[in-house]
Amino acid sequence: MAATGSAPWQPQEEGLKEICGLLEEQISPSSLADKSQIWQQLQYYSQFPDFNNYLVFILARAEDKSVEIRQAAGLLLKNNLSTAYKIMTPAHQQYIKSELLPCLGAADKHIRSTVGSIITVVVQLGGILGWPELLQALVNCLDSNDLNHMEGSMDALSKICEDIPQVLDSDVPGLAERPINIFLPRLFQFFQSPHASLRKLSLGSVNQYIMLMPSALYTSMDKYLHGLFAIANDPAAEVRKLVCAAFVQLVEVHPSVLEPHMKNVIEYMLQVNKDADDEVVLEACEFWSAYCDALIPPAILREYLPRLIPILLSNMVYADDDESLIEAEVDESLPDRDQDLKPHFHTSRFHGSDDAEDDDDDSFNIWNLRKCSAAALDALSNVFGDEILSTLMPIIQAKLAATGDEAWKDREAAVLALGAVGEGCISGLYPHLSEIVAFLIPLLDDKFPLIRSISCWTLSRFSKYIVQDSGHQKGYEQFDATLMGLLRRILDTNKRVQEAACSAFATLEEEAAEELAPRLDVILQHLMCAFGKYQRRNLRIVYDAIGTLADAVGGELNKPVYLEILMPPLIAKWHQVSNSDKDLFPLLECFTSIAQALGTGFSQFAGPVFQRCINIIQSRQLAKVDPVSAGVQYDKEFIVCALDLLSGLTEGLGSGIESLVSQSNLKDLLLQCCMDDASDVRQSAFALLGDLARVCPVHLHPRLSEFLDIAAKQLNTPKLKETISVANNACWAIGELAIKIRQDISPIALSVISCLVPILQHAEQGLNKSLVENSAITLGRLAWVCPDLVSPHMEHFMQSWCIALSMIRDDIEKEDAFRGLCAMVRANPSGALSSLVFMCKAIASWHEIRNEELHNEVFQVLQSYKQMLRNGAWDQCMSALEPPVKDKLSKYQV
C-alpha cells in the first residue's frame, strides 16, 4: 500500500477504491454483506502504517464520494487514532494534521463536525505543544467572518472545551499568554452573533469553565454576566437552556459572583420556569435546589416564594407524555422485559460507624420536570421550613378538593407536594398529622393507580412520626391502619403500585423495628403472597422488604410458626435460581439478613447455603483465569455477595459455623479474595476475616501469617483515600485477630502500628471517621496483647490516639482499647506524661465503664499518676481540664 520515495505522501488509486468500497458496504443499510467480515477487513488494513492517511484523504479530499462515506472514514480515523496516534511516525502524524486544518471550513456541516472530533482526539494525545499551527488556524477561522469557517473552528473549540478544558488553561512555551486568554474575548463576542449556532457553541464553551474557574474567566466575570443577561431571552431555545445552565452552575460553584445580581437572576428564572420549551423549563427548575444548597442568605429568595411555589406545584402535575402514565397501565401478569430491570448494585460489607446512607436510587428513573420541581420544593422546605406552608397549603387543599376523573393529576400532584415537604415542614404539619394520615389512607384505595402509588410514598415520608405516636390508643390505630393499608397495596394488581408499596413498607419497617413483632404473622402472609405473584423487577423489592423485616425484628422471627411461612418459598426460589443468574444477588442479600436475625435458628438451613457460597466463589475465581472450564464469565459481584452472606452466616451462627468451616477450603479461598485486584472484593473479604476471627480463629491458623501480612498491607498504601473501606475492614479484622491469637500477633504488631499512627495523626484532615475509630481500637487491642512491644513507642502517638479514643461511643471495642491503654501505662508510665491531659479527656469520654475490672484498672492508673506527680504538678494538670471533664473524673477520687 505504501508509496515509495521521499515525495509527499500520495494514495494509490487501487487502495483508495477498495477502502471506499468497504466503507460504503459498512454504512449501507441494504447491503447484504456480512458486517463483521467488513469490520475484520478494515481491522486488517489498520495494520498498514499509512492506512490512516487514506482515511484522512477520503475525509478531506474525496469530494466525488458521498458525505456519508467521507464521514465514515473520519469516524474510523478518530477511533484508530485513540489507540495508534502515539506510535505513528511523525511524518504520518504531520500528514494527518495538515489535511485536517483546511477542512475546518468545509462546506458540509457533517464533515466540519467530524473534523472537530478528530482534532480533539489529536490534542488529547499530543497536546497543544505538539500542534503549534492549530491555535493560529482556529483563531484565523474565528476572525474570518465566513460562517463555515467560524462554525467549523467553533465546533472544534467547543469539543476541546468539553473534553479537555484544562488544555486551554495551561502555559504553552512560546506563547505569551495561555490559549484561554486568546479565545475568551472572541467567545464573548460570539454571544452577540446573528447566527444561533455560533451563540450556542460559544456559550456552551464558556460554561465548561465554570467548574474550573480559570483566572481569565474570573477576571472577566462582569463581561460574562453582561453577556448572559443580553441573550437571556434569545429566540433559540438551545441558547436559553445554556443561559439557565450557566446560572445554575454559577450558583452551585461561585454563588458570590451572582449575589449582587441575584434579584435579576431570580426574576429571570421565574420567567423561564414557564418557558414554551420543556428542556429550558427543566434546566431553569434545577436553579431552586442549587440555590438552597448554596450558602446564600435565604432572605433574598424569601420574597419570591409566593410566586415560586405555585409555579413548582403546577409543574409537578404529570405531563401528558410522561412515561409513567403508560407504565401505570401495564398489567401485573405481563412478564418484565430485561430493559425494565434496574441494574443491581450490591454494597460491600462495612464495619464501622458512618455506614453510608443509601438514598432512594433514582439514577435509573428518568429525571423530568415533575421530579425536579418536587426536589426543589423539598429543598425549599429544608431551608424555609414552616414559612412556606401559608402559601403551599391553600394550593394543596384546592387541588385535593378538585373532583371528577379529569382532575386526578392535580390531586396526585398535591399528594406528591405533601410528601415533598414532609421532612422540612414537619414541625408545622405535626399538629395535623392524624388528619393528614386519615386523609391519605383512603387514597391508598383510589381508582387511579398513580394516586395509590404516590400515597404510599407520601405516607412513608411521615412514617417516623406515625411510629413515634403509636404509644397511645389513637396513634396505634393510625399506625395499624398505615401498616395494613400498605400491606393491602403490596398485593395490588398494578406493578407500579406494588413497587411503591413495597418500598414504603420497607421504610416503615426500619422506623417501627420491634413494634412490628405483634403483626409478624399478617406481614409475612402478605409478603410471601407478593413473593408468589410478583414479576422479576418487583420481586427484588420484596426481597429487600423481607431482609429489612428480618433486620428490624431480629430474633422475634425465630419461631416455628413464622419460619413455616417464610422459609419454604425462599428455599424453593433458592433452588430455582442458577449460580450464573443475577437475580441471585438480592436473594443472597435477603438470606444474609435472615441468617443474622435467626442466629442459631438458621442452623437447619445453613449447610446448603454455606456450600453454595463456597461454590460460587470458587467458580468465579476460576472464571477469572479460565472462563471456559468454569462455565461462567468472571463477575466480581457474585464473589462479593457470597462473601457477605458467609459473613451474615458467621454472625448469625457464631461458633456453630465451625463445623462447616473446618470441612471446607474457605481459608484458602478467603486468602485469595483478600489479595484480589478489586477493592470491593477485598473489602468484603476482610469483613469476613474479622467475623471468622471472632468465632473460629483456629481454622485460620495454618495461613495466619499470610492473612496478617496482607491485611497490614492495606493500611500502608499511597492510595489509602481511594480504598478507605478496604483499609477500614482490614484494620478491624487485625484487631479482632489480635484479641484471639494474642502473642501470635507480635511479628506484625509494630508494622501495623506504624501504619495506624499516621491515620490518627491526620484524623482532622477529613479522613473517614470509621477508619479513625477502628485504627484507635486496633492500636489499643495490639497494646493490650503486646504491651512490652508497643509501650516503648507510645509517646509518638499517645496524644492523637487519646483524641481519637475520646470520640468513640461506649461499647465492648472501646473497653478493649482502654485495656490496652492501661497495660501500656503500667509498662511505661513516663511515656504518657506529656499527654496526660489528653488521656484524662479520653477517660472522661466514657458515659460509664460497666466492666468492673476495667473500671478498677483505670482507677489505679489515675491514682498512680496522682502519686507520681508531686509539688502541685498533678493539680496543674487538673487545672488544664474543663469543668465537665473534672466532674466526670471525680468518681476516680482524683
N, C-alpha and C positions, 0 to 999 in steps of 0.2 A: 504493500500500500504506500510505503514511504517514497517521497520524491528524492531524487539524487542531487548532489552538489550543494553549494552553499547559497544558492539563489533563494530569494524569498519563497516561503512555502506556497505550493500550488496544489490543489486537489487533483486527483486523477479522475477523469470522466467516469470510468467504469465503477470505481468505488463510490462516487457520488450517487450514481444511478441506483446502485444496489442498496445503499443506506436509505435513500429517499423511498425506494420501493418497500423496504421493511417498515419504515415509519408509517407509510400510507396504509399498509396492511394492519399495522398495530392499532391505528386510530379509527379504522373504518368499521362501523357497527355491522355492516352487511357482509364483511369478509368471512369466508368460510375457513380461512387458515387457522391453525392451532396457535392461539395467542401465546401459550407458554413456549412453544417452539421458536416463535419470533423473538420472544424475550431472550431465550437462550442464545439465539444467533447474534442479537445485539450485544449480549454479555461477552460473547466470543470476540466480537470486533473490538470491544473495550480494551482487550489486551494489547492492541496495536498502539504504539506511542502517539501516533498522530490522529487517532480516531476522534478525539475531542476537537481537533482543528476542523475536521469535516463537519462536525455538528455546529460549530460556531459559524462556519462558512455558509451552511444551509440556512441558519437563522438570519444571518446578516445580509447575505448576497443572493440567495436563490429566489429572486423575485418572480421567476417563472413558475414557482411552486405555490400551492395554496398556503394561506396563512396558518391553517391547522397543522400542516406538515412542518412548517418552519417553527411553529410554537412547540410542537412535539420534540423537535431536535433541541430546542432551547431547554425544555424541562429535563430531558435526558442528560444534557450537558451539566445542568445545575446539580443533579443527583450525583453524576460522575465526579464532579469537582469536589464535592463534600469529602470524598474518600481519596481522590487521586491528586488533588491540586499540589499538595506539598511535595509529592515525589516526581512531579513532571519536570522536564528540562526547562531551564529559564527561557530558552528560545520559544518553546511551545506556550509557556505561560504568557510571554510577551505578545505572541501572535493573537492569542485569545483576547487579551486585554485591548489590543489595538483594534480588533474587529468590533468589540462591544461599544466603545465610546461613540463612534459615528451613529450607532443605532439609537442613541438616547432620543434623537429627534425623528425616529422612523414615522412614516405616515400612518402606520396602523397601530392602534392603541394596544392591541394584544401583544404585538412584538415589543413595544416600549415597556410594557409591564413585565414581560418575561426577562428582558434585558436588565431591568431594575432588580429582579430577584437574583439573577446570576451575579451582578455587581456586588450585591450584599454578601453573597457567599464568598466571593474572592476577597473582599475587605475583611470578612470574619477570619479568613485563613491567613491572609498575607499582610493584614494591617494597612493603614493609610500610607505608611512609610514605604511599603512595597509597591505602591502605585502612585507615584508623585503626580502624574498627569491628571488623575481622576478629579481632584478638588477643583483644578482650574477649569476642566471640562464642565463640571456641574455648575460652577459659577457663570461661565460663559453662556450656558443654556438658560440659566435663570434670568440673566440680563438681556437675553436675545430679543425679547418681545414677540418671538414666534411661538404660537400656542403649543405646537407639537413638541418643540424643544423644551419649553418651560414645563410642560406636563411630564415629559419623559424624565427630566432631571429631578423634578419634584417627587415623582413616583419612586425613583431610586433612593432619593434622600429620605423619604418617609419610611422606606423599608429599613434603611440603615438605622434611623432613629428608633424604630420599633424593636429591631432585633439586637442591635449592638450600640445603644445610645452613648455609652461611655467612650467609644472610639473618637467621637467628635469633641469630647470634652477632655482631651489629653494633649499634652505638649507634643508637637511634631518638629523634630530637628529640621532647621532650615526655614521654618515658618515663624514669622514674628509673633503671631498670636494663635490661640487654639482655634481649630476649624469652626467651633460653635460660634465664636465671636464674628466670624465672617458671614455665617449663614443666618444667624438670628435676625439681624435688621432686614434681610431680604424676606424672611418668613413673615415677619410682622407686616411688611409692605403688601404681601400677597393676601393678607386678611381682607384688603380692600379691592382685590382683583374683581373685574366684571365676570370672571369665569368661576362658576361654583366649584368645579373640580379643583382649581388651584386654592380656593379658600379652604376647602375641606382638607386637602393634603397638607397645607401649611399649618393649619390649626392643629390637626392630628399630630404633626411632627413636634410642635412646641409642647403639646400636652404630655408627650412621652418624657419630658424632662422635669415634670413637677415633682416626681418622687426623688430624683437625683438632686434637683435644685442646684445646678452649677451656678457659680457666682455671676456668669454672664446673664443668666435669666433673673437672678435675684436682683441685680442692679438695674435691670430693665423692667421691673415688676409694674411700674406705673404705665409704661408703654403697653405691656401685655394686657393689663386690666382695661385700659382705654380701648384697646383693640377688641377685647371680648364684648364690652358694652356696645361698641359700634356695630358689631354683627349679631347682637343678641336676637334680633328679630329677622334674621336672614330668611329670604324666601325658600332656601333649600333646607329641608328637614334634617338632612345629614349634618349640616353645619350647626343648626340649633342644638342638635343632640350633643355635638362636640363642645359647644359653649357650656351646656349643662354639666357635661363630664368634667370640664376644666374646673368649674366652681365646686363640684363635689370633691374632686381630688385636692383642690387647694384647702378646702375646709377640713379635710382629713389630715393633711400633712403640714400646712402652714396657715392655720386659721388667723394668725396675727396679721398677715398681709391683707386679709379680707375685712378685718374688723372695722376699719374706717368707712368701708363701703357697704357694710352688712345690710343696712336697711334697703338699699337699692337692690342688692342681690336677693334678699328675701322677697321683695316685691316682684322681681323678675321670676323667681322660682314659683311663686303663687300663680303667676300668669301662665307659665308654661306647663303647670300641672293640669291645665285644661286645654293643652295644645291639640290640634286636629290629628297629629301624628302619634300613634301609640308608643313608638320607641322613644320619642322625645319625652313624652309624659313619664315613661318608666325611668329614664335617666334622671329626670328632674326630681322624681319621687325619692331617689336614693339620697338626695340632699338632706332630708329631715333627720334620718337616722345618723348620717355622718355628722350633722350639726350637734346632735345630742351627745355623740361620743367624744366630740372635740371639747377641749377645755375652754369654752367660750362662755362668758356670763349669760345665763339663760334669759336675763331680763330683756335683751334685745328682741328675742323671739316672742316673749310673753304677749305683747300687744297684738301679735298677728294670730294667736291661737283661735279666736272666734272665726277667723276667715279660713284658717288652715284645716281645722278639724272637720268641718262639713265636706271639704274637698276630699280629704282622705277617706271619709266614710262613703262618699259616692263612688270613689274609685275601688272600694272594697267589694262592691256588688259584682257578682260573676259576669264576665263579658260573654256575649252570645257565642263567641267562638272558643271559649275556654275548653281545653281538652277534658277537664273533669266532668263537664256536662255529658260528654259522650261516654266516658268511662262509667259514669254513675248508672247508665242504662244496662251495663253488662250483667248478665245473669250469672249467679254463682256456679251454675253447673258447667259453664264453659271452662275448659282447662286453660291455665295460664300459658302464654307463649314465652319462649326463652327471654325475649326482649322485655317482658313485663317484670322480670326478676331483678331486684336491686342487686348490685354486686355485694357479696358478703364480706365485711371487714371484721376479722376477729382481733381483739386487742390482747396482746400477750399479758400473762400474769405479772403483777407488780406488787412488791412487798414494801409498804410504806404508808406515809400519812397523806400525801397530797395526790391521791389517785385522781387522774384527770376525770372531770365530769364529762360524760358524753352528751352533748346536746342532741336534740332531735335531728336525725340525719335527713336534711332536706336537699343534700347535694344531688340526689338522684332525681328529685322532682323539678319540674320546670319552674324557673323563677319568673314571676309575672307581676303585673301592676297590683293585682289584688293582694298578693303575699307581701309585696314591697310596702304597700300602704298600711297593711296590718302591722308589719315590723316597725314602721315609722310611728304608728300610734302607740305601740308597746314602748318604744324608746322615749317618746314624749311623756308617757305616764311615769317612766322611771325618773325623768328629770323634774317634771312639774307636779307629780303626784295628784292629790285630790283636786288641785286647782282646775284641772281640765274637765271635771265632772259636770260643772254647771253648764258648760257648752255641750258636752257629749251626751249626757243622759236624756235631755229632751229629744235629741235626734234619734237615739236608740229606741226610746219609748214610742216615738211616732212611727218608726219603721216596724217595730214589733206589733203595733196596733193595726198595721195595714192588713186588710183581709183579702180573701179571694186568691185563687190559684196563681193569677198573673203577678201577684206581689211576693211570691215566695222568695225570690232572690233578695229582696230588700230585708225580709225577715231573717234570712240566713246571714246577711252581712251584719245585721245588728247583733246576732249571737256571736259572730266572729269578733266584733268590736269589744263586746263584753269580756270575752276571753283574753283579748289582746291587752286590756288594761287590768286584768285580774290580779297581777302581781304589783304593778306600780301604784294602783289606786286602792289597794286593799283596805287601808285604814278608813277611807270614806265609804267603801262598799260593805265593810264587815258588819255594820249595824243592820244592813238589809240582806245579809247572806241567806237567811232562811227564806225570804221572799224570792230571791234570785234562784235558789235551788228549787224551790217549789214551782217556779215558773219553767225552769229548764227540764225538769224530769218528764212532764207530759210531751215535750218536744222530742224526746227520745223515741216516741211512737208516731211522729209526724208522717204524713203520707209521702213527703218528698225525701228521698234518701240523703241528699246533701244537707238537709236540715237535721236529720237524725245524726249524721256523722259529725257535723260541727258542734252539735250539742254535747256529744261525747267529749270532744276536745275541750270545750269551754268548762264542762264540769271538772275535767282533770286539772285545769288551771286553778280551781278552787279546792282541790282535794285535801290539801294540807289543813285548810281551815275547817272543812267538813269533818275531818278526823278529829281535830282539836276539840270540836264542840260535841263529840259523841259521848262525852261523860254524863250528860243528863238526858232524861227521857226523850224530850223533843229532838235534841241533837242526835240521839242514837237512831230515832225513827228516820231522820233525814239521811244519816249515814247509810242505814239499811236500804232506804229507797234508792239512793245513788248506786249502791252495790248491786242491788237486784236489777235496777234499770240497765246498768252497763252489761250485766250478765245476759239479760234478755237480748241486748243488741249484739253481743258476741255471736248469738245464733241467728242474726239477721240473714235474709236471703241475698242481700246485696254485698258484693265484695268490698266496696269502698267503706260501707258502714262497719263490716266485720273488722277491717283494718283499724279504723278509728277507735272502735270499742275496745279492741284488744290492747292497743297502745295506751288508751286512757285507763284501762283496768290495771295495767302494769304500773302506771304512775300511782294509782290509788293503793295498790299493794305495798309499794315502797313506803308510802306515808303511814299506812294503817298497821303494818307489821303484825305483831301478835294479836291485835284486835280482830284479825280475820279468823282466828282459831275456831270460834264457835260456829262459823259458817263454812268451814272447810269442806264439809260433805257436799253442800249445794254448789260451791265454787268448782270443786273437782268434777262434779257431774257435768256442769256446763262446759268447762274447758275440754274435757275428754270427748264430749259430744261434738264440739267445734273441731277437735283433732280428727274426728272421723269424717267430717264433711268438707273441710277447707281444701282449696287448691294449693299448689306449691308455694306461691308468694306469701299468702296469708298464714300458711302453716308455720312459716318461720317466726311469725309474730306470736303464734300460740306457744311455740317452744319457749320464746322469751318470757311470755306471761307465766308459764309453768315454772321456769327457772327462777323468775322473780318471786313467785309464790313460795318456792322452797327456801330462798334466801330470807324471805320475810317471816315465815312461821317456824323455820328451823326444825327442832326435834318434835314439835307438835305433829308433824307429818308422819312420824314413825309409829303409826298404829295400823294394825292389820286391815281395819275397815277402810282406811284411806288408800293403803298400798294396793288393795284389790281393785280399786277404781283406776288408780294412776298407772301402775306398772304394766299390766298386760298389753294395753295398746302401744305403749312406748317400746316394749320389748319386741312386739310384732314389727314395728317400724324399723327397729334396730336390725332385725334380721333381713328386712326387705331392702334397705339402702346399701348399695355396694361400697366397697372401700375407695372407689375412684369417683364417687358421686359427691359433688359439692354440697348437696343437701345434707350431707353427714355433719358439716360444721355446726349448724345450730342445734342439731341433735346431741352432739358431743358436749356443747356448752350447757345444754339443758341437763344432761346427765351429771355434769360437773357440779352444778348447784344442788341436784338431788342427793348426790353422794355426800356432799358436805352437810346437808340438812339431816339426812338419815343417820349419819355417823355409822356406828357398828350395825345399825339396822340394814345397811346396804350390803352386808357381807354375802347374803344369799344371791345377790346379782353380780358380785364383784369379779369372780373368776373369769367368765367370758369377756367382761368389759375390759379387764386388765390385759388379757391375752390379745384382744383385738387392737388395743392401743399399741402394744409391742409390735404386732404385725404391720400396722400402718407405718410406724416409724422405720421399721426395718425395710419395708418395700420402697418407701420414698427415698431412703438413704441410698439404697441400691440403684434406684432410678437416676440418681444424680450422676453415677458413673456408667450405668448400663441400662438405659430405659427398655431395651429390647427384652432382656431376661427378667426385668422387674415387671414387665407387662403394663406399666403405667408411666406417665411422664412425671418428672420431678416437679413437685409443687410444695413449697415450704409450709404453706398454711396447714396442710394435713398434719405435718410434724408438730407445729405449734399447738394446734387443737388437741392432739393426742397427748402431748406433754402436760398440757393444762388439765386434762381430765385425770391423768395419773396423779397430778398434784392434789386435785379435788378428792380422789380416792384416798390418797395418803392422809390428807387432813381429816377425812371422814372416818376411815377405819382405824387410824392410829397404828399401834403396834400390830393390829390384826392384818396389816398388809404384808407382814414379814414373810409369811409362808409363800406368798405369790412372788415376792422379790427374789427370795432365795432360789426358787426354781426357774428363774428367767435370766436372760443375759442383759437385764436392764442397765447394770452399771456400765457395761461396755458401750451400749447404745447411747447412754446419757453422756459419757465422756466425749463421744463423737459429736453430740449435739452442742456440748459446751465449747467445742472448737470450731463450730460451723461459721461460714463466712457471713451468714445473715444474722443481723443483730437481734431480730425478734425471736429467732430460734434459740440463740444464746440466752436471751432474757428469760424465756420460759424454762430453759434447761437449768439455769441457776436457781430459779424459784423451786423447781422440783428437787434439786440437790439439797437445798435448805430444808425442804419438807421431809425428805428421806433422812437427813442428818438428825432430825428431831426424834424419829421413831425407830429407825433401824440402822444406825451408823455402822454396825458390824459388817453389813453387806457391802459397804463402800470401801472397807479397809484394804482389800487387795490392790486397789488403784488410788488409794488415798492421796499419795504424794502428787500424783498427776492432777487429780481434781484441785488440790490446793494451789499448785503451780499455776494452772490455767485460770483459776479464779483470781489469784493475785495479779495476773497479767491484765485483767480487765480494768484494774484500778490505776494501772500505770500506762496509759495510752495518751498520745498527744491529742487524740480526737475525743477526749472524755465527754465534752459537751454534746457531741453527736450521739454517743452511745450511753447516755446518762442512766437509762433504765437498766441496761445490762450491768453497769458498774454497781448500781444500787442493789440489784438482786445478788450479784456475786459477793458484795460486801456483807450482806445479810447472811448469806449461806456460810461464809467463813466464820462468822460469829456463832452460828448455830452449831457448826462442826466443832469449834473451839471448846464449847462447854461440854461436849460429849466426849471428845477424844483427849481433852486436857493437855498433858505434857507433850503428846504426839504432835501438837501443832507447832512446837517450838522451832523446827527448822525454817518455817516461813514467817514466823511472828514478826521479826524486825523488818523484813522486806515489805510486809503488808502495812506495818505502822508507818514506814517511810512514805507510803502512798496515801495513807489516811490523813497524815498531818497537814499536807498542803491543802487538802479538801477542807479541813476545819479552819485553816488559816485564811482561806479565801471565801469563807461562808457568806460574808456580807456582800460579795460581788454577784449576788443573784444566782448562786448555784442552787440546784434543785434542793428544796427543803428536806425531802425524804432522804436524799443521799447524805446530807449533812448529819441528820439524825442517826441513820444507820451506821455512818462512819464513827460517830461518837460511841454508839452502843458496842460496835465490834471492837473498837480500841479498848473499851472497858472490859469486855469479855476476855480479850487477849491478856490484858493486865491481870485479870483475876486468875487465869490459869498459869501464866508465866511471869509472876511479879518480879522475880530476880532478874529476868531478861530485860523487862521493859522499864523498870523503875530508874535505872541509871540515866535514861534519856528524857525523863519526864519534864524537866524544866523547859525543854524545847516546845512542848505542846500543851502544858498544863492550862495556860490562860485560855487559849482558843477552845480547848476541849471542855473546860468548865462552862464557858459561854454557851457552847452547843448543848451540853447536858441540861442547862437550866431552861432550855426551850422545849424539852421533851415532856410529854404528859406522863403521869404516874402509871406504870404498868410493870409487868414482870421483867421486860427487857431493860427498863431503867434500873430495876433492882440489881440485875447482873452487872450493869455498868458501874454502879456505886460500890458493889463488892470489889470490883477491880480498883476503884479509887482508894478504898480503904486498904487493900492489900499493898498497893504501891506506896502509899504514905507510910505504912508500917515498915516497908523495906527501905525507904529512902526519905525520911521526914524532911530533910533540908531541901529536897527537890521541889517542894510545893510552897516554900516560904515566900518567894517573890509573887506568887499568885494566890495568896491566902484569901484576899478579898473576893476574888472570883470563885474560889472554892466555897466560901461561905454563902455566896449568892446561889450557887448551884444546889447546895444543901437546902437552902430556904425555898427553892423552887418546888419542893415536894409539898403536896397537899397534906399527905400524911404517909409515913413509911409503915405499911401494915405488917411487914415481916419483922417480928420482934428481934430476931438475931441481927438483922441488918441495922435496925434502929440502934441497938446497943453498940454495934461496931462504929457507927457514925458518931455516937455519943463519946466513945473512947477517943476517936481521932480529934474531935474538937477539944476535949479535956486535956489531951496530951499537948496540943499546941498552946493552950492557955497556960499550962505549967511551964512550957519551954520558953515562952516569950515573957521575960520579966521586965522590971523597971518601966512599966507603962507601955511597953511595945504592943501588948495584946489590946489594951484599951484604945491605943492609937488605931489599930486595925479595925476595932469595932466602930470607932467614930466615923470611919470612911463609909459605913453602910447606911442605907436609907432606913428610916424608922420601920416600914413594914417588914424589911428583911430581919432587923433586930428582933421584932416581935416573934417572927417565925422561929428564930434561933433560941428564944428564951426557954423552950421546952428541953433544950440540951444543957440548961443551967450554966450558960457561958455569958 
